[in-house]
Amino acid sequence: MEFFYQIDETNLFSPQVWFILSIFLFLVQHVHSFQFEELKKYIDSHQEEYVETLREWVAVESVSTDVQRRPDLERMMDMTAEKLRDMQGTVELLPDGTTIPLPKVVTAQFGSDPSKHTVCIYGHVDVQPASKEDGWATEPYNLTDINGNLYGRGASDNKAPVLAWIHTVEVYQKLNMELPVNVKFIIEGMEETGSNGLEAMVSAHKDSFFSDVDWIVISDCGWLSRRPALTYGTRGNCYFYAEVRRTRVQVEGPKEDLHSGVHGGTVVEPMTDLIGILGKYYTLISPSGEILIPGIEAAVAPMTDTERETYQSIEFNTEDYRRKIGVDRLMYSSKVDLLAHRWRQPTVSIHGIEGAFSDPGSKTVIPARVVAKFSIRQVPNMDPKEVEKQVKEHLEAAFAKRGTPNKLKVTMVIGAKPWLADPQQPLYEAGKAAVQRVFNVEPNLIREGGTIPIARTFQDVTGKPIIMLPIGGFDDGLHSQNEKMSRYNYIEGTKLFAAFLHEASQIKN
Ligand SMILES: CC(C)C[C@H](NC(=O)CN)C(=O)O
């Protein structure tokens, strides 16, 4: 065979032409696989370095719910920006859209080739509070490796996934491989308090930062089981403070707690009123899970047969789940009902009472002011504004019936909407292909019971499709004691992200 083989219509069907064509197609198909092997090798050989970076990040107590910790949170945002700057990203610290002093949002850009797609990665580096006294087996801010699990507050929610995305870009750079897509980052520090200020920031930069973004990727959730997953829905969250305080005859009058022996029996106690409106006659939710605030259940989108069939086909063992969370009995016994109540039905959770005596021992006090904190997970077609009205009316009516001289004030402090995507779009095909490449299985297509407050805003304001690509394990203990991220998920997750960038680059316009 001549080295330069002339192809014309006379020899188009000759074996030589087919031989050359098949070699060419083989190379086109496999060139990425070859590159991917290199990416995987690099990731595997740098795993200790990645764990060290996670250790440094977990050591920062970037708790957003506690204003006392704001300097730590600012430091965490600076560390994030510095890391992205070191990688030669175009980094900007953008103010949130409000006048309240909040940590700046870190944005970064890697590549601006107009011939490539642009993927925007969202994540957060703030965490929920944690202390050893809450029952942690290890120091929560000292990343501790036990049998391949990396324990530490924020390890899974959301520091390791954010780092895994950063490492992904870094790996392509270190191997001198061109990034298959342009990558943008938007990393915030207020997610755990409802992403305060971010909505205004997104609206303000809709036509600048977001204008060339094709898709938004969020990795702030977990798998349902050991099988990797793609997430196409989250619940929202309406978070309430219900404050009951003792009235004072004069504004300057006493506002202190009272001795229950000296004054008990002579005053109507704020705590009794609060418990009375939250619990008596099942005021918020019944023991069987029915929400008793008028209007809430009626707004919930009815479950379709297709949905039911989808849930039925999902790999999920209810008994494993029950054992894992350590309860004697779950509210629902069937898989479909359980998944529905985790993902697509609302629920009420009472989180705590500020001002209540909660230390060990027995203090005989009558607190002067108590604030209940509770939230309602939102699902389609609930509207947070309506929910706010329904909750206020309901609690105020229950309180009025008590005929108490105390005062009630109900405030909604978070009003995050649910998010739902169509998993039949090409973006999810790219996600499936990436999972297949790394884990060699079909991912579970799941929804998430938790809330990513900004997800719905991204969808509504920017109009860009979103995919949630989780790498967190099903048993990571988010917000709880002993939160962890397994090394396996962290490292294989980084490979998944590297594969996803390639798959996303192949999506046809
Ligand atoms: C509005 C909540 C504070 C958001 C929080 N989000 C996450 O945990 C996501 N990692 C939630 O409680 O769902």
Ligand as a Chemical Component Dictionary entry (heavy atoms), coordinates in Angstrom:
data_LIG
# 
_chem_comp.id                   LIG 
_chem_comp.type                 NON-POLYMER 
_chem_comp.pdbx_formal_charge   0 
_chem_comp.three_letter_code    LIG 
# 
loop_
_chem_comp_atom.comp_id 
_chem_comp_atom.atom_id 
_chem_comp_atom.alt_atom_id 
_chem_comp_atom.type_symbol 
_chem_comp_atom.charge 
_chem_comp_atom.model_Cartn_x 
_chem_comp_atom.model_Cartn_y 
_chem_comp_atom.model_Cartn_z 
_chem_comp_atom.pdbx_ordinal 
LIG C1 C1 C 0 -31.644 26.550 53.483 1  
LIG C2 C2 C 0 -30.779 25.497 54.072 2  
LIG C3 C3 C 0 -29.955 26.079 55.160 3  
LIG C4 C4 C 0 -29.907 24.879 53.018 4  
LIG C5 C5 C 0 -29.270 23.567 53.414 5  
LIG N1 N1 N 0 -28.522 23.130 52.292 6  
LIG C6 C6 C 0 -27.676 22.101 52.319 7  
LIG O1 O1 O 0 -27.473 21.438 53.295 8  
LIG C7 C7 C 0 -26.956 21.781 51.019 9  
LIG N2 N2 N 0 -25.740 21.230 51.251 10 
LIG C8 C8 C 0 -30.337 22.546 53.807 11 
LIG O2 O2 O 0 -30.614 22.427 55.004 12 
LIG O3 O3 O 0 -30.884 21.874 52.939 13 
# 
loop_
_chem_comp_bond.comp_id 
_chem_comp_bond.atom_id_1 
_chem_comp_bond.atom_id_2 
_chem_comp_bond.value_order 
_chem_comp_bond.pdbx_ordinal 
LIG C1 C2 SING 1  
LIG C2 C3 SING 2  
LIG C2 C4 SING 3  
LIG C4 C5 SING 4  
LIG C5 N1 SING 5  
LIG C5 C8 SING 6  
LIG N1 C6 SING 7  
LIG C6 O1 DOUB 8  
LIG C6 C7 SING 9  
LIG C7 N2 SING 10 
LIG C8 O2 DOUB 11 
LIG C8 O3 SING 12 
# 
